[in-house]
């Protein structure tokens, strides 16, 4: 095997390795993008749940005030 053939073989191997790494990189980017989308979706869901919790807490507090008011009226 002469020097040119050896160089061609080395270059072919480098190209193959580059293509493998490129494909792996693309897969990793796709996974990262999916994870970021899931994170964003979860952050939206958390905000929705926090708002719901806040609303329900206010409703419960209002109901407690009403019950206390009714109990106080009955005691009088």
VEXDREN-2710 file (C-alpha; in Angstrom, 1 decimal):
% VEXDREN-2710
k/r/px/py/pz
1/UNK/0.0/0.0/0.0
2/UNK/1.5/3.3/-1.0
3/UNK/1.4/6.6/0.8
4/UNK/-1.5/8.0/-1.2
5/UNK/-3.7/4.9/-0.5
6/UNK/-2.9/5.1/3.2
7/UNK/-3.8/8.8/3.2
8/UNK/-7.0/8.1/1.4
9/UNK/-7.8/5.4/4.0
10/UNK/-7.1/7.8/6.9
11/UNK/-9.2/10.5/5.3
12/UNK/-12.1/8.1/4.7
13/UNK/-11.9/7.0/8.4
14/UNK/-11.9/10.7/9.5
15/UNK/-14.9/11.4/7.2
16/UNK/-16.8/8.4/8.6
17/UNK/-16.0/9.5/12.2
18/UNK/-17.0/13.1/11.4
19/UNK/-20.4/11.9/10.0
20/UNK/-21.0/9.7/13.0
21/UNK/-20.2/12.6/15.4
22/UNK/-22.4/14.9/13.3
23/UNK/-25.3/12.5/13.5
24/UNK/-24.9/12.1/17.2
25/UNK/-24.7/15.8/17.6
26/UNK/-27.9/16.3/15.7
27/UNK/-29.6/13.6/17.9
28/UNK/-28.4/15.3/21.1
29/UNK/-29.7/18.7/19.8
30/UNK/-33.0/17.1/19.1
31/UNK/-33.1/15.7/22.6
32/UNK/-32.2/19.0/24.1
33/UNK/-34.9/20.8/22.2
34/UNK/-37.4/18.2/23.3
35/UNK/-36.3/18.6/26.9
36/UNK/-36.5/22.4/26.7
37/UNK/-40.0/22.2/25.2
38/UNK/-41.1/19.9/28.1
39/UNK/-39.5/22.3/30.6
40/UNK/-41.5/25.2/29.1
41/UNK/-44.7/23.2/29.1
42/UNK/-44.1/22.3/32.8
43/UNK/-43.4/25.9/33.7
44/UNK/-46.7/26.9/32.1
45/UNK/-48.5/24.1/34.0
46/UNK/-46.8/25.2/37.3
47/UNK/-48.0/28.8/36.8
48/UNK/-51.5/27.5/36.0
49/UNK/-51.5/25.4/39.2
50/UNK/-50.2/28.2/41.3
51/UNK/-52.9/30.5/40.0
52/UNK/-55.5/27.9/40.7
53/UNK/-54.2/27.4/44.2
54/UNK/-54.2/31.1/44.8
55/UNK/-57.8/31.3/43.6
56/UNK/-59.0/28.4/45.6
57/UNK/-57.2/29.7/48.8
58/UNK/-59.1/33.0/48.4
59/UNK/-62.4/31.1/47.9
60/UNK/-61.7/29.0/51.0
61/UNK/-60.8/32.2/53.0
62/UNK/-64.0/33.8/51.9
63/UNK/-66.1/30.8/52.9
64/UNK/-64.4/30.7/56.3
65/UNK/-65.2/34.4/56.8
66/UNK/-68.8/33.7/55.9
67/UNK/-69.1/30.7/58.3
68/UNK/-67.5/32.7/61.1
69/UNK/-69.9/35.5/60.4
70/UNK/-72.9/33.2/60.5
71/UNK/-71.6/31.6/63.7
72/UNK/-71.1/34.9/65.4
73/UNK/-74.7/36.0/64.4
74/UNK/-76.1/32.8/65.9
75/UNK/-74.2/33.4/69.2
76/UNK/-75.7/36.9/69.5
END
